[in-house]
Amino acid sequence: MTVIGLTGGIGCGKSTVAAGLVRRGAHLIDADAITRELQQPGESVFEAMVERFGPGVVASDGSLDRAAVAAIVFNDEAALADLNAIVHPVVGREIRRRLEELTSDPSAVVLIDVPLLVEGARDTDRPRYPMDAILVVDCPEETAVARLVEYRGLNEADARARIRNQASRQERLARADRVIDNSGDREALESALEGVWAWIRGLGD
């Protein structure tokens, strides 16, 4: 089994790259999707978050108001640390469980999509996973800003603030075993994906 850590800056198209590799046969373990599953009402993570941050993080339909949580932790390091302490251990256990399910297939390619993979390297409290290589999806900051404004409806100031709140582009590139440039169009990305997929398959040989 070949395990690839997939990461990239916000707005660089990491989800698009993940989808392209899944089409080529990879299995995807998406940390964000797992987090959302574990934050559903009735789950222990949901209950712990409401207890820590108060009823204001519960939306009118009873679900978690993620925007309210983000507003609380964005500039509050203590609140962010508490959030991470609630979420990361549980998500880490679920990721390891899903990895274990795939170990019976020696030819499997598994992508672990971890948005803050590089940031986690600086945080000893974050769970670690066995990875054969790290693939970084890269694009210039101006490209990321333009995409966040166009596709996510952010204003430019908010887009730049979110980018600054992550590891720098240089930090991500320094951790990469392979970089996929997603600054161009879809055709260019598909061509790059072919090369990346061949590289990944070669790791398992």
N, C-alpha and C positions, 0 to 999 in steps of 0.2 A: 504494500500500500504506500502510495506517495501522498504526503500531506503538505499542502501549500498554504501559507499564511497570506491572505489577500488584504491589502490595505491601500489607502490613497486619500488625498485631501478631499474635503467637501467640494462638490462641484466638478470633480475630475472624471466622473462616470464609472465609479467602481462597480455599481450595480449592473451597468451595461456590460462591463467586462465579465463579471461573474456569470451573467446570463449567456454570453457568448461561449464561455468555457463549459457551462452545463450542456449547451447544445452539442458540444463536441464529446460529451461523455462524462464530465466531472460530476461528482456529488458535492452539493453545497451545504455547509453548515453555517447558517447566518446568525451571528450573535445578536444583531438588532431584532430579527424576527423572534428569536428565542426569548429575548427580553420582553417583547410585547406580549408573547404568550403567557409569560410568568407574571405579568402585571395585570392580568385580567381579574375582575372582581371574584373574590373567593380564594384566590391564590395567596400563599403566605407572603410573597413579595408585596402584593397590593396592600395587604393588611398592615405590614410593617411600614410601608411608605405613608399611609394615611395616619398611622400612629405618630410617626416622626414629624411629618410636615403639616398635619392638620386637615380638617374637612374641606378646606379650600382647594385641595388638589383632586377632589372628586367632582366630575362633570355632572350636569343635570340628569343624564341618563344612567348615572351610577358607575360609569367607567372612569379610568384614570385620566385626568386632564394633564396631558404631558406638557402642554404649553405652560401651565401653571407651575409644574415642577421645574421646568427649564428656567422660568423667570426667578424662582427662588434660588436655584443653585448657580446661576450663571456667574455672578460676581461674589459668591459667598463660599470660600474655600472649605469652611467647616461643614456647611450644608452639603457641599459636593462630596466631601469625604464620607459623610454619613450615608448619602445615597449610594455611593460605590460600595460601602460596607454591607448594605442591604442586598444590592443587586448582584455584584460580581461573584460571590461564592456560589450562589444558586445557579447562575448562568454557567459558570465554569463546570459545575458538576454535570449539567445537562449536555454541554458540549463534549465532555469526556465520555458520557454515556453513549452519545451518538457515534463518536469515533470508535468506541468499542464494538458497536454493532457492525461496523464496516470492516473490521480487521480480518474477517474470514475470507475476504476477496483480496488476494495479494496484488492483483493488477489494478485495484481501484485507485482513482485519483480523487482526493478529497480537498476541497477548498474550505478553509475556515475564514470566513469574512468577518474580520474584527476591525471596526472603524478606528479604534484608538490603539492599534497594535504597537505603534512606535511609542506613544505616550505610556503604554503599559510597561515598556522596558525600563522606565524610570520609577515605576511604582511597585514596590515589593509586595503589596497586598493584592495585586491582580493575579488571577490564575494563569498558569503557564500550560502550554500545550506542546506536544511533540510535533515539530515541523521540520520538513526536509529543506525548505527554502521559503523565502519571503518574496512575493511579487507585489510591486508598488505600481499603482496606476497614477500617472503623472500628467500634469498640464500646467501651463503658466498661470500665475495668480489672476491676471486680467481675464483669461479665458474662464476660469472658475467663477469669478465675480459676474461676468456677463451671463453665464448659465444660471447662476443662482437668482439673478434678477429676472431673467426671461422665463425660466421654467418653474421656479419656486415662489415667485412673487415677492422676493425680498427687495428692500431698497439697497442701494449701494453701500451705505454705511453699515447696515446690519450684515450684509454679505461679508464685508471685510472684517467685521468684528468676529464673526464665526470662524473665518479662516485663521485669524490671529489666535483664537482660543485653542487651536490644535497645534500639534508639532509643526515645526517649520518644514518647508519643502526640502531644505538641505538635510534636515534630520531624517526625514523619510528616505531620501535617496541614499543616505549613508548606510541604512539598514538593508537596502534592497539586494537580493541576489539576482533579480531581473527587474527591469523597468519596462512598462508598456506605456508608450506615449499616446495619450488620447486628446491631443490638442487639435486634431484634424477632423475630417468628416467620417461618416459611418463606413465608407468604402476603405479608407485608410486604416480604420480600427480593425476591420475584418481581416485585412492583410496582416496586420500586426498580431492578431489573435492566432493566425495559422502558425506563425513562428513561435509564439509562446507555447502553444499546445505541443508542438514538436519538441520543444525544450523540456516541458514537463514530462512527457512520455519518456524522454531520454533519461530523466532522473531515476526512473524505476527500472532501467535496464541493468 
